């Protein structure tokens, strides 16, 4: 039977061996280079040739890699990106909340819904909302409605939905100004 002291010593020895093995693979992460004997108390025994070989080599200019944080920066070309008005976006989601959402893309300003019946009855339809400008303006909003069965809704119904979205967007803007 192995004693507790012997078991602890075995675990400690294995941990030290693992740390030494990992430190040897690091290529200088713990010291100034691989084979650096100063880590274990030795002196620096580098020759002049080795010291010259350790001098930093000028690197060529690397291109900048993109990261996830680039999405939150303001470095985009305004000719390529589309900005979306947050009030129109939220108003469209509020007004069309009875329709099931199939897809949203806040970067391009598109909301696609499934078929649903409006409150108060009527025909089932689905909507595609396109917000194409950051201004709180009627020109920023395009709504496309399609009735179930492939029929198009009359233009006055589409206009009524657009007006409801713009009215709600103005209400949200006014409520936001009070904060």
BELURDA-V790675 format. One record per backbone hydrogen bond with DSSP energy under -0.5 kcal/mol. CO is the residue of the C=O (numbers start at 0). NH is the residue of the N-H. If there is no record, write none. Layout:
BEGIN
CO_NH / CO_NH
END
This chain:
BEGIN
2_6 / 3_7 / 4_8 / 5_9 / 6_10 / 7_11 / 8_12 / 9_13 / 10_14 / 11_15 / 12_16 / 13_17 / 14_18 / 15_19 / 16_20 / 17_21 / 18_22 / 19_23 / 20_24 / 21_25 / 22_25 / 23_26 / 32_35 / 34_36 / 35_38 / 36_39 / 36_41 / 37_40 / 42_44 / 46_50 / 47_51 / 48_52 / 49_53 / 51_54 / 66_69 / 67_70 / 68_71 / 69_72 / 76_79 / 76_80 / 84_88 / 85_89 / 86_90 / 87_91 / 88_92 / 89_93 / 90_94 / 91_95 / 93_96 / 95_98 / 99_113 / 102_111 / 104_107 / 104_108 / 104_109 / 106_81 / 108_130 / 109_104 / 110_128 / 111_101 / 111_102 / 115_124 / 117_120 / 122_117 / 123_147 / 124_115 / 125_145 / 126_112 / 127_143 / 128_110 / 129_131 / 129_141 / 132_84 / 134_136 / 136_139 / 137_140 / 139_131 / 141_129 / 143_127 / 144_152 / 145_125 / 146_149 / 150_146 / 153_156 / 153_157 / 154_158 / 155_159 / 156_160 / 157_161 / 158_162 / 159_163 / 160_164 / 161_165 / 162_166 / 163_167 / 164_168 / 165_169 / 166_170 / 167_171 / 168_172 / 169_173 / 170_174 / 171_175 / 172_176 / 173_177 / 175_178
END
